[in-house]
Amino acid sequence: MSIKIANISKSYKKVNALKNISFEVKSGELFGLIGPDGAGKTTLFRILTTLLIANEGVASVAGFDVITDYKSIRKNVGYMPGKFSLYQDLTVEENLDFFATIFGTTIEENYDLIKDIYIQIEPFKNRRAGKLSGGMKQKLALCCALIHKPKVLFLDEPTTGVDPVSRKEFWEMLKRLQQKGITILVSTPYMDEAALCDRIALIQGGKILEIDTPAAIVKHYLKPIYNVSANNMYQLVNSLKAYEYNHSVYPFGEFVHYTDRRSDFNPAELKVYLESKKLSNITIEKTVATIEDTFMELAK
């Protein structure tokens, strides 16, 4: 196993950021930590990259203990924090050369590992990092995290605030890195990105809700779920929440995802109720559950 975590807990004063976290990540796996802001993802990453010490529990990365072998871990992992943390006043090339020097290597020595990413930003190598677009900053940060050829790569919400095209390109890059034998642990609040991982852990309030493959997690959602739409989304959500038989109600794109507490639910009956609330253009159609639906159910 590349990463082993057993009973990790971390608190800040009276706030429990992590509560008895345990899981393992296999060598060469692309593992996703999925949850909203404040779920504990960044705290766990900082513990695993030796930037924080847990209050309880043990953890190892690439076979090294996060407490006693912290120096070895820092040589063998790459870490891309959620906030762009490179030197804004240095150029693209200067940043990359700086991080290579810190790890006692050169850009040329490990160029094969980063070339697929670097060729996209090489035309801007003399531009200051602070002047790059969001997508370019992301690619530069990934290059700097990889320049010493790490065994394990930690990416903390790497696509937050990045445009959809750059997000797609980034995940394609991760797949290529995985093929080179690098173990990747990535955190994200985007449920659609969860499906791109080999396995995922759903986390909320510092607790692991479930760990499995994306497909297996979706299969665990057994209740029939419906896409509901009407002429007024705000009024629709409030009306569904007020409906006495509702089990769950939450916006999902242009629809509201609705589940009913009854086993003999009749959509026509719900439509009549919504019409009584002065809603129009009502549609109620059965749909397939997603990872987000499963997460919302587990987090209730």
SVG drawing of the C-alpha trace seen along z (x, -y; Angstrom):
<svg xmlns="http://www.w3.org/2000/svg" viewBox="-55 -40 76 42">
<polyline fill="none" stroke="black" stroke-width="0.4" points="0.0,0.0 1.2,-3.5 -0.8,-5.2 -2.1,-3.7 -4.2,-5.7 -5.5,-4.3 -7.7,-6.1 -6.5,-9.6 -8.1,-12.4 -7.3,-16.1 -8.9,-19.0 -8.4,-22.7 -9.3,-23.9 -12.9,-22.5 -13.5,-21.9 -13.0,-18.3 -11.6,-18.5 -11.0,-14.8 -12.7,-12.0 -11.2,-8.5 -10.2,-8.4 -9.0,-5.1 -8.4,-3.9 -5.6,-2.7 -4.6,-3.7 -2.9,-1.1 0.3,-1.7 -0.5,-3.2 -4.1,-4.0 -5.9,-7.3 -7.9,-7.8 -10.4,-10.6 -11.3,-12.3 -14.7,-13.8 -16.5,-16.3 -17.5,-20.0 -15.5,-22.8 -14.8,-22.2 -15.1,-18.4 -11.5,-17.8 -9.8,-17.2 -7.0,-19.8 -6.3,-18.9 -5.8,-15.2 -3.5,-16.2 -1.4,-18.3 -1.0,-15.4 0.0,-13.0 2.5,-15.5 4.0,-16.1 2.8,-19.7 0.5,-18.9 0.6,-16.4 -2.5,-14.4 -3.9,-14.3 -4.4,-10.6 -3.7,-7.7 -0.9,-6.6 -0.3,-7.1 2.4,-6.1 3.1,-7.3 5.2,-5.3 6.2,-3.0 7.4,-6.0 5.8,-7.0 4.5,-10.6 6.1,-11.4 9.4,-9.5 10.2,-9.5 9.0,-13.0 12.2,-13.8 11.9,-10.7 8.3,-11.5 9.1,-15.0 11.6,-13.6 9.1,-11.1 5.9,-13.0 4.7,-15.9 2.1,-18.3 -0.1,-20.8 -2.1,-22.8 -5.5,-24.2 -4.2,-27.8 -1.7,-28.8 1.5,-28.9 4.3,-29.5 6.4,-32.6 4.3,-35.2 7.2,-37.4 9.3,-34.6 8.8,-33.5 7.5,-30.1 11.0,-28.8 12.5,-30.4 9.8,-28.7 10.4,-25.3 14.2,-25.7 13.9,-26.8 11.9,-23.7 14.2,-21.4 17.2,-22.8 15.5,-22.4 15.2,-18.6 18.7,-18.4 17.7,-17.7 17.3,-19.7 14.5,-20.3 16.4,-18.3 16.8,-15.2 13.1,-14.6 11.8,-16.4 10.3,-13.2 7.9,-13.1 6.6,-16.7 7.0,-17.2 3.4,-16.5 2.4,-19.3 5.3,-21.7 5.0,-22.0 1.6,-23.7 3.2,-26.4 6.7,-26.5 5.7,-29.4 5.1,-31.5 8.3,-30.4 9.5,-34.0 6.1,-35.3 5.8,-35.9 3.7,-33.3 1.3,-35.9 0.4,-36.9 -0.7,-33.4 -4.3,-32.4 -5.9,-30.0 -5.3,-27.0 -1.7,-27.8 -1.0,-28.4 -2.5,-24.9 -0.2,-23.3 2.9,-25.1 2.0,-24.1 1.7,-20.4 5.1,-20.6 6.7,-21.9 5.1,-19.1 6.5,-16.5 9.9,-17.9 11.6,-15.6 9.8,-12.5 7.7,-11.7 6.2,-8.2 3.0,-9.8 1.2,-12.9 -1.2,-14.9 -3.5,-17.3 -5.8,-19.4 -8.8,-20.6 -6.6,-21.2 -9.4,-22.2 -11.4,-24.6 -12.0,-27.9 -10.7,-26.5 -12.7,-26.5 -14.3,-23.3 -11.8,-22.8 -8.8,-23.1 -10.5,-20.8 -10.9,-18.1 -7.2,-18.5 -6.0,-18.3 -7.7,-14.9 -6.3,-13.6 -2.9,-14.6 -3.5,-12.7 -4.5,-9.5 -1.2,-9.7 0.8,-10.2 -1.0,-7.2 0.2,-5.1 3.8,-6.0 3.3,-4.4 2.6,-7.4 0.1,-7.0 -2.3,-9.9 -4.5,-11.2 -6.8,-14.0 -9.4,-15.9 -12.3,-17.7 -15.7,-19.1 -16.9,-18.3 -19.0,-15.1 -18.6,-14.7 -14.8,-14.3 -15.3,-11.5 -16.3,-9.2 -12.8,-9.6 -11.1,-8.0 -10.4,-4.3 -11.9,-4.5 -13.3,-7.3 -13.9,-8.2 -16.9,-10.4 -16.0,-12.7 -18.2,-15.1 -17.7,-16.8 -14.3,-15.1 -15.9,-11.6 -15.6,-9.0 -19.1,-8.2 -18.2,-5.5 -15.3,-4.1 -15.6,-2.1 -15.4,-2.4 -17.6,-5.2 -19.9,-2.6 -20.3,-0.6 -21.2,-3.7 -23.9,-4.6 -25.4,-1.1 -25.8,-1.5 -28.5,-4.1 -31.7,-2.1 -34.6,-4.6 -36.3,-5.7 -35.2,-9.2 -37.0,-11.7 -36.1,-14.8 -38.7,-17.5 -39.0,-20.8 -41.5,-23.7 -41.7,-27.4 -40.3,-28.6 -37.3,-26.8 -37.3,-28.6 -41.1,-28.0 -40.7,-24.4 -38.0,-23.6 -40.0,-25.1 -43.2,-23.3 -41.5,-19.9 -39.9,-20.5 -43.3,-21.2 -44.8,-18.1 -45.6,-15.7 -44.2,-12.6 -40.9,-13.9 -37.7,-12.0 -35.2,-14.2 -35.3,-17.4 -32.3,-19.4 -31.5,-21.3 -29.6,-19.4 -28.8,-21.5 -32.0,-22.6 -34.0,-20.0 -34.8,-19.2 -34.0,-15.7 -36.8,-14.3 -37.4,-11.0 -40.6,-9.9 -41.0,-8.1 -43.7,-5.8 -43.1,-2.6 -46.2,-3.2 -45.3,-6.7 -47.5,-8.1 -46.0,-11.0 -49.4,-12.1 -50.4,-12.7 -47.3,-14.9 -48.1,-16.9 -51.6,-17.7 -50.1,-18.9 -47.6,-21.1 -50.3,-22.6 -52.2,-23.5 -49.2,-25.6 -49.7,-27.6 -46.8,-26.0 -46.9,-25.3 -44.9,-23.5 -44.4,-20.7 -42.4,-17.6 -41.7,-14.5 -39.4,-11.9 -37.6,-9.0 -33.8,-9.3 -30.6,-7.5 -28.9,-8.2 -25.4,-9.8 -22.5,-10.0 -23.9,-13.3 -27.3,-11.7 -25.5,-9.0 -23.4,-11.6 -26.5,-13.7 -28.3,-10.6 -25.3,-9.5 -24.7,-13.1 -28.3,-13.5"/>
</svg>
